[in-house]
Amino acid sequence: MGKENPTKKQQIIAEQQKIFKNRKVVQLNRFIKGDVSAFSVNDLKIFKLIISKVDSKESLFKDFYEITTDEIKALNINSKHLYNETRKTLKRLANIYITFDEGDSVREVGLIRNDFKFEKYSKKILINFNDDMGEYLVNLKKNFFMYDLIDIVNFKFKHTLKFYEYLKSQSLNVIKLKLETLKEILDLTDKYKRYTNFKSDVLEVILEEINECSNTLYVSFSEEKVGPKVKYIIFHIKRIKSDLVIDAPRTSKNKYFDLIGLECEYLNKYQTIENIDLKHNLIVLKEIHTENYTNIVKDSEEGLADTLKSLLGSIYDERVGQGEQDEVQRLLAAKDFKKFKDEVIKQYKGKLLCNNVPGYLPEVKISVEEETGYLFNEHTAKILTKEKSLEVWRYLYKNKVAVGKLVEINPVKEFIDIEVLIQKTNLNGNKESIKYIITDIQEESENDTQKYRLYLQDALDPLQEIEKSKSLLTLEQLKKFVETSKVED
């Protein structure tokens, strides 16, 4: 593995490390409160590149700052027309101001001046800062933060960059934010009214990006409800210095000592395990053929062990002494698709294999037919077509933990927290529509038939006691009720 030539992607990463080595972004804490919604992620990355040229200890800006097209390319900006795109970005930076809400007033701050220069026959671009930026970038003595530019160059979403900077401006390892405050930080006020959409489309995406691309932060979160709705997000942050354990002593008392120096593949790059720090639940990888290091930080030692298993497969068990795995477990660590498929069929003939598979209703169970080994849909009692079978096998190959694991499906879970309108008769004898939130749905038996009872809370008066519906509904009746009564966003 170590003798293979580096891929193009590996060469790009190595070039990024070389170009941005020791390059820091330093800015006043208050600068993160500016609204940057008018800019793209590429605009912001180029602006941070310019900021990284500033010496924050100086009392005044220099006459100009120099960036190069090589540096812009290294920001992972995928553009065939780099020159034109860079000009457009610089014009936006020069003509769109960042807005600050200062309570009694709104302040707009200019970023760079509209007289940047592209030097002929060179890769250099000369840029001047607007004087308004001085208080945020130079002569900084307190209330400022810094980070490595390399940490953000592979971000794809501007919300990721905005939240990354917010976390860097804080020193706490546990941060509790109101949902509304979090949206303000991300410039998403009055957007994503449904929390479930915000969680899947924004929150989980930006944390995945930070954890994958940054070598210095690992972030997880938990939720806190007030009544039926999520009101607070609690962030749990691990802060890691990029050189934290690279030079740390390697002691044989560490139970993973024998794994250090082994080769593995991570994010399509060939790596060696440089060190394993149990204190911080951290794995240090060194990319082969380069001096690039990657920190993988986990929440617990169990998570650390799981990551090592996924990196090393069966070698993990041989070195750590966890005992022999059965054939299926050894298979799940294998990379050969045909071998994986054949071994799973062998182990699960005549048995249920999985459910909750993409493209099927969650409750649909897939089994392996006893005689033929074909995949079988238990819901329709039909053998899957060749094309459908291939889709399932690909899903299982990419999600090997799903093999043989049947997920218990709650058919009514999707209706929890939905707002519905219910007609009620008021004290005057008139009917009126009252908005309720479905806080819970309990399964009950009536004449040996499984039915469901709704638990409802007044949406406009959450202090009222939760009401229990008088009627029991079948699953089909429940679905029809929600469909006809649901309050649309």
Secondary structure, 3 states (H helix, E strand, C coil): CCCCCCCHHHHHHHHHHHHCCCCEEEEEHHHHHCECCCCCHHHHHHHHHHHCCCCCCCCCCCCCEEEEHHHHHCCCCCCCCHHHHHHHHHHHHHHCCEEEECCCCEEEECCECCCCEECCCCCEEEECECHHHHHHHCCCCCCEEEEEHHHCCCCCCHHHHHHHHHHHHCCCCEEEEEHHHHHHHCCCCCCCCCHHHHHHHHHHHHHHHHHHHCCCEEEEEEEEEECCEEEEEEEEEEECCCCCCCCCCCCCCCCCHHHCCCEEEECCEEEEEEEEECCCCEEEEEECCCCCEEEEECCCHHHHHHHHHHHHCHHHHHHHCCCCCCHHHHHHCCCCHHHHHHHHHHHHECCEEEECCCCCCCCCEEEECCCCCCEEECCCCEECCHHHHHHHHHHHHHCHHHCCCCCCCCCCHHHCCCEEEEEEECCCCCEEEEEEEEEEEEEEEECCEEEEEEEEEECCCCCCCCEECCCCECHHHHHHHHHHHECCC
